[in-house]
Amino acid sequence: MCGRYSLFAPPEDIEQRFGVTFSEPFEPRYNAAPSQSLPVIPDATPKTIEPMEWGFVPPWADDRSEFGFINARAETLAQKPTFRDAFAGDGNDDLRVGRCLVPADGFYEWTETGGNKQPYRITLTDEKPFAMAGLLAEWR
């Protein structure tokens, strides 16, 4: 996943596109960033879009400051202890872990030329919302 993205499509367009309902009022984001509370569609409740903090901390971590990953490699999800349980959906009654969809209508990539970084927003050609794959884990 990217390091920044956008989601400012009208809420009714997002709900219709994904067949979901927002659990809380939608706040458009032109520059969604790690540590912000952002809308996701959890696999466990696929008809609801819920706000969750962007930054993965495994449930077994003693200290959240040691973690806070914002990206994971698809080719190692099943092996890395940090992501393995969430990828497999192996939570229990007390822990919520699993997969989710992260709705977006664009994401940013940067290029560097002459020492200056320039962001470029990438969208679908029709600029409709799409989803990125995500993992979630409840940390206490």
DAZIPE-V641550 format. One record per backbone hydrogen bond with DSSP energy under -1.0 kcal/mol. CO is the residue of the C=O (numbers start at 0). NH is the residue of the N-H. E is the energy in kcal/mol with one decimal. If there is no record, write none. Layout:
[[CO | NH | E] [CO | NH | E]]
This chain:
[[3 | 107 | -2.2] [4 | 31 | -3.1] [5 | 104 | -2.8] [5 | 105 | -1.1] [6 | 28 | -2.5] [9 | 13 | -1.8] [10 | 14 | -2.8] [11 | 15 | -2.2] [12 | 16 | -2.5] [13 | 17 | -2.0] [14 | 18 | -1.4] [14 | 19 | -1.6] [20 | 48 | -2.3] [28 | 6 | -3.2] [31 | 4 | -1.4] [32 | 35 | -1.7] [35 | 53 | -2.3] [37 | 51 | -2.6] [39 | 49 | -3.0] [40 | 100 | -2.1] [44 | 47 | -1.9] [46 | 20 | -1.7] [48 | 22 | -2.5] [49 | 39 | -2.8] [51 | 37 | -3.1] [53 | 34 | -3.2] [55 | 67 | -1.7] [55 | 68 | -1.7] [57 | 60 | -2.0] [62 | 65 | -1.5] [63 | 66 | -1.2] [68 | 55 | -3.7] [72 | 75 | -1.6] [75 | 79 | -2.5] [79 | 83 | -2.4] [82 | 86 | -2.8] [83 | 87 | -2.2] [84 | 88 | -1.2] [84 | 89 | -2.6] [88 | 90 | -1.6] [95 | 137 | -2.2] [97 | 135 | -3.1] [98 | 42 | -2.6] [99 | 133 | -2.5] [100 | 40 | -2.8] [101 | 131 | -2.0] [103 | 129 | -3.1] [105 | 5 | -2.7] [106 | 121 | -3.4] [108 | 119 | -2.8] [110 | 117 | -2.9] [112 | 115 | -1.8] [115 | 112 | -2.3] [117 | 110 | -2.0] [119 | 108 | -2.2] [121 | 106 | -1.8] [123 | 126 | -1.5] [129 | 103 | -2.7] [131 | 101 | -2.9] [133 | 99 | -2.4] [135 | 97 | -2.2]]
